[in-house]
C-alpha cells in the first residue's frame, strides 16, 4: 500500500461529492452544443475541391521518375538571389 503525504482524503471526497451533487443535468444534455465557425466550414469545403491536373507538374514528375530531370544551376542561383533580395526588401518594409 502506498502512502501519500500531504493529501487530505476527507477533503478530496467532500469536494468530489459537492461537485457531483451540484450537477443538476445529465452530462449529455441536448443544451450542450458545439458550433464550427464559417471560416472552418469553408476550409473543410475547400479540402474537397478537386483541382485540374497541371501538365507542367505532370511533366516534371515524369522526368524525375525517369531520371531525366535537369535544372540549370544558373537558374537555381538566380532564384536564390531573387528570394534573398525579396526577403531583405520585405524585412526593411520596402515595396515588392
N, C-alpha and C positions, 0 to 999 in steps of 0.2 A: 504494500500500500504506500502510496506517495503522499507526503505531507507538504502542503503548500502554505508557507507562512505569509502573513500579511493579507489574507483573503478572509473576509468575514462571510461565511456561508449563509448565515441567517440574513444578512443584508442583501446578498445576491438573490436569495429566494424571495424576499419581500419585494424587491424591485421587479423580479420576473412576474410574480403574482399580480402586482399592481398594473403592470403593462398588459398582462393577459386579461384582467378584468376590465380595463379601460377600452378594450377593443369592442366596440358596440356594433360592428358589422362584420360579415364574413370577409375573408381575405380576397375572394374572387367577386367582390361586389361589382355589379354592372356599371356603377357610377365611375369606376376607375377606367380611364381611357388613356390611350397613347396615340397622339396625332403626329403625323410626319408633315413637316413643312413643305410648301410648294417647291422650294429650291431643291430639296432632296427628292421629291417626286419627279421633278424634271431630270435630275441626274439618273434616276432609275430608268426613266423612259429613254434617255439618250443611250444607255447601255445596250438597249435592244435594237438600236438603229444599225442596219446593215449598210456599210459603205461599198460603193462600187470599187472593184479592184483597180489599182493604178498600174498601168502597163510598165511604167518606169521601174516600180518596185519589183514587179514580177521579173523583169529583165535582169535586175541586179541580183535577185535571189537565185535565178537560174545560173548566172555566170559565177556566183560564189560556189554553188553546188558543183559546177563543172570545173572549178579551179581556174577559170579564165578571167576572173575579176581583177582588173588592174586600175590603180589610181595613180595619177600623176603626182609625184612628190611636190612639184611646184604648186599644184592646185591645193594640196593639203596645207602647205606652208602659207599660201595666200589666205586661205580661210582662217587659219590660226591667227595670223596677224590681224585680219579684219575683226575677228571676235575679240581679241585683246584690245584693239583700238576702240571698239564699241563699248566694252566694259569700262574703259578709262573715261570715256565721254559720259556714260551713264552715272558713274560714281561722282564725277565733277558736276553733274547736273546740266550738262550740255545737251544740245539738240541732237536728235538721232539722224 
